[in-house]
Amino acid sequence: MPSLPFAHASTLAAALGLTLGFASPAAAAPSKKADEEEKSDEDADAEEDSAEDADASASASVSAKPKKKKPKKEKKAKRPPADMKNRVGFGAMRTLAGLNGLFVRWYAANRFTVGLNLGAATFSHKDTDENGDFDRTRTVGAVGVGPEFFFWPFQGDRSQQVHADFGVGARLTTYFGFLGQLEEEQTDTMDTPLEIDIEVPASVQLFIGKRVAIVPEFGVAFRIIPGNREPDQNGEFDSNPGRGIGSLRGTTDGPGFGFELGDHGGLFMGIGFAYFFGKTAD
């Protein structure tokens, strides 16, 4: 049998391999290259998916972190009441109702004071005695006295050289006079001056330093003058003049009731000053 040329033998082998399902080396080379490319693409896709998963995980972890709460602003602590208990102030005062006198004010507690106001006035002159001789000295006068109570809800900063306290209170003042009359001149009617004043003051204690205070006041005053102007069956009636408020308002002095918004005291209506004794908070 004659021998086949080499080229023809190769062609025949390739055809036989295709027929039997085997790839020839020449045909297998391109297939292997395609598989490598496909595997490379799969690896790249896997890397890309892994990177996306990592980003998603990082984003989730960031979003899962609790947000930091803003620190709450601390409320400003209230200043405690000033240490005023048992301190005592002494000074001079013109009250809303017009009493000119001295006063003492005691701190029963850090914000509460109890006080007393006292004023007096006299006038003397020569007058006739029971024999008609001009040898008697007649003395007339009046005394005003009464308690006061104040609550001081606002107190200034004691670390400051100048500070002020604001308070509201009540004051009751009784005025009674004496006329120096002889016994035969006295009557059964109410002729001796008597007046009761009720005041509702709002006050400021303006401290200059730790002991000296200027004390202006604002408020209202109610005046009660006891007695009865109506004559009785004997034609007698009470002529109690009080402190003379009736004639100041354009009528006659005598029993009645009055109300004032402190028109006599100018801007402050009442004003005084005081020096406070006692231990200070240094």
C-alpha positions in Angstrom: 0.0 0.0 0.0 1.5 3.3 -1.0 2.4 5.8 1.8 0.4 9.0 2.3 2.1 12.4 2.4 2.4 14.1 5.9 0.0 16.9 5.1 -2.6 14.5 4.0 -2.1 12.4 7.2 -2.5 15.4 9.4 -5.7 16.4 7.7 -7.0 12.9 8.0 -6.2 12.8 11.7 -8.0 16.0 12.3 -11.1 14.8 10.5 -11.0 11.6 12.5 -10.7 13.5 15.8 -13.7 15.6 15.0 -15.6 12.5 14.0 -14.8 10.7 17.3 -15.4 13.9 19.5 -11.7 14.7 20.4 -10.2 18.1 19.8 -7.0 18.3 18.1 -4.2 20.3 19.7 -4.6 23.0 17.0 -8.3 23.2 17.7 -8.0 23.0 21.5 -5.7 26.0 21.7 -8.4 28.6 20.9 -10.9 26.9 23.2 -8.6 27.0 26.2 -7.9 30.7 25.6 -11.7 31.4 25.6 -12.1 29.5 28.9 -9.3 31.6 30.4 -10.9 34.8 29.3 -14.3 33.6 30.6 -12.8 32.7 34.0 -11.0 36.1 34.1 -14.4 37.9 33.4 -16.0 35.8 36.2 -13.2 36.7 38.6 -13.6 40.4 37.7 -17.4 40.2 38.3 -16.8 38.5 41.6 -14.4 41.1 42.7 -16.8 43.8 41.6 -19.7 42.2 43.5 -17.4 41.8 46.6 -16.5 45.5 46.4 -20.2 46.5 46.1 -21.0 44.2 49.1 -18.2 45.8 51.1 -19.5 49.3 50.3 -23.0 48.4 51.2 -21.8 46.8 54.5 -19.8 50.0 55.3 -22.7 52.2 54.5 -25.0 50.1 56.7 -22.5 50.1 59.6 -22.3 53.9 59.3 -26.0 54.4 59.2 -26.4 51.9 62.1 -24.2 54.1 64.3 -26.3 56.1 66.8 -26.4 59.8 66.2 -24.6 61.8 68.8 -27.2 63.8 70.9 -26.5 67.4 71.3 -25.6 68.2 74.8 -28.5 69.9 76.6 -27.9 73.4 77.8 -27.7 73.5 81.6 -30.3 75.5 83.2 -29.0 78.5 85.1 -29.2 77.7 88.8 -31.4 80.0 90.8 -29.6 82.3 93.1 -30.4 81.4 96.7 -32.0 84.0 98.9 -29.6 86.5 100.4 -28.4 85.8 103.9 -30.4 88.5 105.7 -32.0 86.7 108.6 -31.7 88.5 111.9 -30.3 91.6 110.4 -31.8 94.9 111.7 -32.2 98.2 109.8 -32.7 101.5 111.5 -33.5 104.7 109.8 -35.9 107.5 109.0 -39.0 107.3 106.7 -41.8 109.3 105.3 -44.6 106.8 104.7 -47.2 106.8 102.0 -49.8 108.3 104.4 -47.4 111.0 105.4 -45.9 109.9 108.7 -42.5 111.5 109.2 -40.6 109.4 111.8 -38.1 106.7 112.6 -38.4 103.1 111.7 -36.8 99.8 112.6 -36.9 96.8 110.3 -36.0 93.3 111.4 -35.4 90.3 109.0 -37.3 87.5 110.6 -36.3 85.4 107.6 -34.2 86.0 104.6 -37.1 87.4 102.6 -39.5 88.6 105.3 -39.3 91.6 107.5 -41.2 92.9 110.5 -40.9 96.6 111.4 -42.2 99.4 113.4 -42.7 103.1 112.5 -42.9 105.9 115.0 -43.3 109.6 114.7 -44.2 112.4 117.1 -44.8 116.2 117.1 -45.6 118.7 119.8 -46.4 122.4 120.0 -46.6 124.5 123.2 -47.9 128.0 123.9 -49.2 130.2 126.7 -52.9 130.0 127.5 -55.4 130.8 130.3 -55.8 128.6 133.3 -59.0 127.7 135.2 -58.8 131.1 137.0 -58.6 133.1 133.7 -55.0 134.0 134.2 -52.6 133.8 131.3 -50.2 131.6 133.2 -50.7 128.1 131.8 -48.6 126.5 129.2 -50.7 124.5 126.8 -49.0 121.7 124.9 -50.7 120.0 121.9 -49.3 117.3 119.7 -49.7 114.0 118.0 -48.1 110.6 117.8 -48.2 108.2 114.9 -47.2 104.6 115.4 -47.8 101.3 113.8 -46.3 98.0 112.5 -45.3 97.0 109.0 -44.7 93.7 107.2 -42.8 93.2 104.0 -42.0 90.2 101.7 -39.0 90.6 99.4 -39.3 88.2 96.5 -36.5 89.7 94.5 -33.1 90.3 96.0 -30.1 91.8 94.2 -26.7 90.2 93.8 -24.9 90.8 97.1 -21.5 90.5 95.3 -22.2 93.9 93.6 -21.4 97.1 95.4 -24.8 98.5 94.4 -27.8 96.2 94.4 -31.6 96.4 95.0 -34.3 94.4 96.6 -37.9 94.7 95.6 -40.7 94.0 98.1 -44.4 94.4 98.8 -46.0 94.8 102.1 -48.6 96.3 104.4 -48.5 99.0 107.1 -51.0 100.0 109.7 -50.5 103.4 111.4 -52.6 105.0 114.1 -52.4 108.7 114.8 -53.7 110.1 118.0 -53.4 113.6 119.3 -53.7 115.4 122.6 -55.1 118.9 122.9 -54.0 119.9 126.4 -57.5 121.0 127.3 -58.6 121.8 130.8 -61.0 119.4 132.4 -64.0 121.7 132.1 -63.2 122.1 128.4 -63.5 118.4 127.6 -66.7 117.0 126.2 -68.2 113.6 125.7 -68.0 113.8 121.9 -65.0 112.6 119.9 -63.0 115.8 119.5 -59.5 114.5 120.0 -57.6 113.9 116.8 -57.6 110.2 115.9 -56.9 108.6 112.5 -56.1 105.1 111.3 -54.2 104.7 108.0 -53.8 101.5 106.1 -51.0 101.4 103.5 -50.2 98.9 100.7 -46.6 99.9 99.7 -44.3 98.5 97.0 -40.8 99.3 98.1 -37.3 99.2 96.8 -34.2 98.8 99.1 -31.4 100.3 97.0 -28.2 99.2 98.9 -25.1 101.2 98.5 -22.6 98.9 100.0 -23.6 96.2 102.4 -25.2 98.3 105.1 -26.7 101.6 103.8 -30.0 101.5 101.8 -32.2 104.2 100.2 -35.8 103.1 100.5 -38.3 104.7 98.0 -42.0 103.5 98.2 -45.0 103.5 95.8 -48.5 102.5 96.7 -51.9 103.4 98.1 -53.1 104.6 101.4 -56.6 104.4 103.0 -57.5 106.9 105.7 -60.2 106.2 108.4 -61.2 109.0 110.7 -63.6 107.6 113.3 -66.7 109.4 114.5 -70.0 110.7 113.3 -70.8 114.1 111.9 -74.5 113.7 112.3 -75.7 115.6 115.4 -77.4 113.6 118.2 -80.7 114.6 120.0 -78.7 117.2 121.9 -77.3 118.7 118.8 -73.8 117.4 119.6 -71.6 115.6 117.0 -68.0 114.3 116.7 -65.6 116.9 115.5 -62.6 114.6 115.3 -60.3 116.3 112.7 -57.9 113.4 112.2 -54.8 114.8 110.6 -56.7 117.6 108.8 -57.1 115.8 105.5 -60.6 117.2 105.0 -59.5 120.8 104.8 -56.8 119.8 102.4 -59.3 118.3 100.1 -61.7 121.3 100.1 -64.2 120.4 102.9 -64.3 120.6 106.7 -62.2 118.4 108.9 -64.1 115.6 110.6 -64.9 111.9 110.5 -64.8 110.2 107.1 -63.0 107.9 104.8 -60.2 108.7 102.3 -58.2 107.0 99.6 -54.9 108.3 98.2 -52.4 107.3 95.6 -49.7 109.2 97.4 -50.2 112.5 95.8 -48.3 114.3 98.5 -44.9 112.6 98.0 -44.0 113.6 94.5 -42.3 110.9 92.4 -41.8 108.3 95.1 -44.8 109.0 97.3 -42.7 107.8 100.3 -39.0 107.6 100.9 -36.5 106.9 103.6 -33.0 105.6 104.3 -31.7 103.0 106.7 -28.5 101.5 108.1 -28.5 97.7 108.5 -26.7 96.1 111.4 -25.8 92.4 111.6 -23.5 89.9 109.9 -23.0 90.3 106.2 -22.1 87.6 103.7 -18.5 88.3 102.7 
